[in-house]
């Protein structure tokens, strides 16, 4: 009886499995240390404490956008920083610290189940929620991209998803963006399974928390004539708003003036949302105004350029999506990837909102062996080289610490290197639009 022939690919497959296992372990360790661990040690000041306090104010029938209420209702379990009283007294709390934040009223309804709890319980609970939200994002996109469990591609996706720096920043800050991205991914999964009502409810949660993340998804399903999804999402958002608004009316809360003020100040010169040199941490923003302003040195012109670039890309995207046949077997993941990247260009987005890049990450890995493999590799390369590190923020912090002093006066340092994440999003948008163009069948791939 003859012995079975040895498989020449077996050593290679074993080495690849070992490499992927090592990468997965390293990415997981980085994820835990740079995300959950940092949030656990930031129990007194993070991105969640403001919406937590604002929601408690709304529940109590008080103005959730009032700086006075924010300072007065500061959790007794959290450290009461000196800057709270000082900045409140000189009226600069919103300008310098970005709190209270102008979240939509709908967000308070959604956060209320956590906000009713005392801070020492709500803080670790929110950490659990955000970590689970990341898991929902990854599992949903594994399914949408049709990655088989335990395959090399699935493991590579999980490793790279765990290594995405925007998720680390979002988790460390306790940002509600993590939950919004998770609900978006879950909505796309539900849509792919034709669970339209569930998809609509999930998108309503996204819009209710962060409209700038949720609205592009609703727009996509409108364009694709999946009417039920945006209709359910719109109806549920209206319901959330009515619940929040009625609470304000019943309590006689005068919230509109402070809401408008908070919005105005958050985007004023020298604020945390300012994309000019007046904001010392402006390279933590990823909207294209940051890069455009380093070239034009004009606030208004930079905004116009960013809007024009995004509008041109949006028109091209819409033309391609509408041109394809109704039953064209195109990738929903690709179309959404292009749209979400375009949505990051024209309006205010912090680095953690780039967690949305997990969509093009999933598409690029799924398309590596297909006809769009060259574009998929390019997309993957940009994401890996740029967004596995907190580049802009890290470089800016090093510069503030006195490093790179010799480079500060070079145009390429200020124009290309520091805002490199903004330029990278522009490159990603171009690559993904090209892929949509080829897949839609408007031209033949070269």
N, C-alpha and C positions, 0 to 999 in steps of 0.2 A: 504494500500500500504506500503510495507516494506521499511525501510531506507537502503541505500547502505552500505555494510560492510566497515568499516574503513580499509585503507591500512596500515599494520604495518610497511611498509618500508618508508612511507611518511615522518615521522620525521627525519629518517636517511638521506633520500635524501635531505631534506631541510637543514639539518646541513652541509651536504657535499657541497651543493651549496653555502652556506654562507662562509664556509672555503675557497673554491676555489675563491670566489669573493674577499675575504680579501687578499689571497695570490697574486691574480692578481693585485690588487691595490698596495700592498707593492712592488711587483716586478717591476711594472710600475714606481713607484716613485723612486726606486733605479736606474732603467735604466736611467731615465731622469737626475737625480742628478749626477750620476757617469759617464754618457756618454755625452749627448749634452750640459749640463750646463758647464762641465769642458772644453769642446772644445770652447764654446762661450767665456770663460774667458781666453783662450790661443790664442788670435788673433795674437800674435807677433812671437810665436815659437811653432810649432807643426810638425807632420809628413807630413802634406800636403804642407807646405810652400816651401820645397825643390823641389818636383816635379812640383809645380806651377811655381817657378822661372826657373827651368830647361826647362820646356815646353815653357815659354816665350822666353828663349834664343834660343831654337830650331826654334821657329816661326820667330825670328829676324835673323836667319842665323848665330847664334853664337854657340860655343861649349857648349852643355848642361852639360857636365861633368867637366867643368873647375871651380875650386874653386874661381878663380879671377872673373869670370863672375857671379858666385852665389852671392858673396859679393857686386859686383858693381851693380847688378840688384835687390838687396834687396828692397822690396816694401817700398816706402817712408811713407806709412800709418802705417807700422809695426815698432815696436821699434827696433832700431839698437844696438844690444848688443855689449859690449866692446870685448867679446871673438871672435867675427867675425874678426875684424882687427888683434887682437893679434894672433889667431890661424892661420890665413892666412899668417901672416908674418913669423911664425916659421914652416910653412908647416904641421901643425898638425890638420887642420880643419876636414879632412876626418877621421883621426884616432880617434880624441876625440869626435867629434859630429856626425859622420856618414853622413855628407853632403859635397858636393853633392852626392847623392846615385846613384848607377849604375843600374837604371831602364833600361829595354830594350827600344830601340828607339820606338818600337810600342806603348809604354805607352804614349809618348808625343802626338801622333796623337789622342789618345782617350781622353786625358785630355785637349786638345786644346780648345774645346768649353767653358770650364770654365776658362782656363788660359788667354784667350783674354780679360777677364774682369779685371778691377782694383781690387786690393786685398780687399778693404773694401766691395766689392760686392761678389767677389769670395769666401771669407771666410764663410759668412752666407749661400751662395748658396751651398757650399760643405757640410755644416752641414745638410741642407735639403736633399741633395742627399743621404748622408749616412744613415740618419734616414729612408728615403723611401726605401733604399736598404735593411735595416733590415726587413722592412715590406714585401718586395718582398720575402726574404728568408723564413720568417715564413709562409706566405700564400702559397708559392710553396710547402713547405714540408707538410703543412696541407693537401694539395690536394694529394701529392704523397703517404703519409701515410694513405690516405683514412679516415681521421678524419672527422666525421660529425660536421658541425657548431653547437656551443652551447652545445656540449656534454661535459661530465666531462673530457674525455681524451683530447679533443681539448683545453679546458681551462687550463688543467694542462700543456700541451705542451707550450701554450703561456706564462704561468707564469714562467715556467722553462727557456724558451728561453729568456725572458726578464731579468731573473736573472743570465744568463751566464756571468761571469766576463770577458771572452775574448772579448765579444761584447762591454762591457763598456770601456775597455781599447782601443779597436779599434776606437770607436766613440770619446772618449776623445782626442785621438791622431790625429784624422782625417786620419786614415790609409786607403789606397786604398784597403786593405784586405777586408773591409766591402763590397765594391762594387764587388770585385772578388768573394766572397762567395755568394753574391746575384745572380750574373750571373750564377754561378755553379748550385745553387738550381733551378733557372729558367730553365736552360738547362736540368736538370733532369726531371722537370715537362714537358717541351716540348717533351722530348724523350718519356715519358710515354704516351703522347697523339699522338705519331708518327709524330710529327712536326720536322722531322729530319733536315731540312734546318735551321729552327729557332734555334734548339739546337746547331747546328754547329756554327752558327754566335755568339751565346752567349758564347760558349766555346772559340771561338777565342778572344773574349773580355777578358775572364779570362786569357788566355795564354798571351795576349798582355800586360796585367797589371802585373800579377804575375804568371810567368810560373810554379813555384813550386806548385801552387795550381791547375792550369788548366790542366797540363799534365797528372796527374793520371786519370782524368775523360776521357780525350781523349784515354788513354790506355785502360780503361775499355770498351769503345765502340768498340775499335779495337778487343779486345779479344772476345767480344760478337758478332762480325761480323756485327755490325751496321755500315757498311763501309761509308755510306753517311755522317754521323755525323763527324767523324774525317777528312774525305776528305774536307768537307765544312770548318771545323775549320782550317785545314792546309792551304787551299787556301786563306781564309780571312786573316790569320796571315801573309802570304807572301805578300798580297796586302798592309796591314798596314805597314809592314817593307819597302816595296818598296817606299811607299809614304814618309816615314820618311827618308829613305836613299837618295832618289832623292833630297829632300830639302837640305840635307847636301852637296850633290855633287854640286848642283846648286850654293850654297853659298860658296863653297870651304872650308867648315868647317872641320878642322883636329880633329875629335872627338875620333878616335880609341885609341890613346895613353892614353888619360885621362880616357877613359872608362875602359881600362885594369888596369890602375893604381888604380882607385877607387875600382874595384873588388878585387884587390890584397890587398889593405890596409884595406878594410872592414873586411877581415878575417885574418888579420895579428895578431900576439901576441899583447895583451894589447888593442885591438880595441873593438868596441861595439859588434862585431860578435864573439869575442874570447870566447871560452867555458872553459878556464882555470882560475886559480886564478888571472891572470893578468888583468882580466876584473872585476871591482868591482860590476857590475850589471849583471853578467853572469846568475843568477837565474831567470832573465827575459826571458831567452831562454828556449825552451822546447824540442829541439833536444836531442837525447839520449847521445850525446858526453858529455854533462854537467854531467850527472850522472856517466857515465863510467869513466870520468876523476877524479872524487872524489875517485874512487876505485883504478884505475891504476896509477894515477899521471904521466901520459905520454900522450902528445898530440897526437902523431901518433897512439899509441895503442888504445886510446879512439875512434878515428875516424874509425879505422879498425873494432873495436867491434860494433860500431853503424851501420856501413854499413853491416857487416856480419849478425847482428840481423835482420835488415830490409830486407836484401836479402833472408834470410831463411824464414821469414814470407811471403815475396812476392812470392817466389817459391811455398810455400804451398798454398797460395791463388790462384795462377795461376793454379796449379794442380787441385784444387777443382772446380774451375770455368770451366775448360776445360773438366773435367770428367763428369760433369752433362750433362744430355741430352739437345739437342738444344732447345727443347720446355718445358724444366723443369719449372714448375710454381713456381720458386724461387723468393725471394724478391730482386729486384734490389737495394732497399734501404739498405738492409743488406750487400750485396756484396760491394756497394760503401762505406758504413760506415767502413767496414774492411779495404778497400784500402786507404781511406783518413787518417785513423789513422796510418796505416803503413807508409804513405808518410811523416808524421810529425817526424818520428824517425831519419832518417839518415842525413838530410841536415838542414841547417840554417833555423830556424823558431822562431820568437818571440811569446810571449804569446798570442797576439791578433790573430795569425793564428789559434789558437785552437778554434776560432769561428766555424771551420769546425766540431766541435763536436756536432753541432746542427743536423747533419745527424744521428749519432748513438743515439742521444737523441730522435729523432722522431721515429727511428726504435724500440728502447726499449719500448717506450710507446705503440706503435702499437702492439707489440708482447707480452704484459703483460699477456694476457689471452690465448695465443696459446701454442703449444707444446714446444716452446723455452722460456717459461715464467721464468724459473730459471735463465737462462743466461741473459734474458732481464732485470730482476730485479738487477742482479749483475752489468750489464753495467750502468743502471740508478743510482745505488748506488754510483759507482765510480765517475760518472759525478757530481752528487749532492754534494758529500762529498768534492770533490777536486776542481772542476771548477766553483762553484758558488762563490768562493772567490779568489782574486788575491794572492794566497798563497805564492809562491816563492818570488815574488817581495816584498810583504808586510813584510815577515819575514826578508828578506835581509835589507830592509830599517830600520826596528826596530833594527836589529843587528848593523847597521852602527850608529844608534843613541845611542848606548851604552847598549841596552837591551840584554838579553840572554848571558851576558858575561860569566856566569858560564858554559854555554853549548858549547862554541866555541871549546873546546878541545876534545869533545866527538865524536868518529867516527860516531856514529849513527846520530848525529845532522847534520854533514857535508855530510854524505853519503846517508842518507835516508830522513831526514826531509826537508832540504833546496831544494834538487832536486826532491821532491816528485812528482811533476807534470810529470817529465820525466818517473819515475817508473810507474806512473798511466797510462800513454799512453801505456807502454809495457803490463800492465795488461789488458787494454781495447783491445789491438790488439789480445792478446791470447783468451780472451772471445769471441770476434767477429769471429775470425777464427774458434773457436770451433762451434759456431752457424752456420757458413757457411758450415762446415763439416757435421753437422747433417742435415741441410736443403738440402744439395746437395745429400743426400741419401747414402753417402759413408759408414756410420755406423749407427746403430740404437741408438737413445737416451737411456741413461741408466735411 
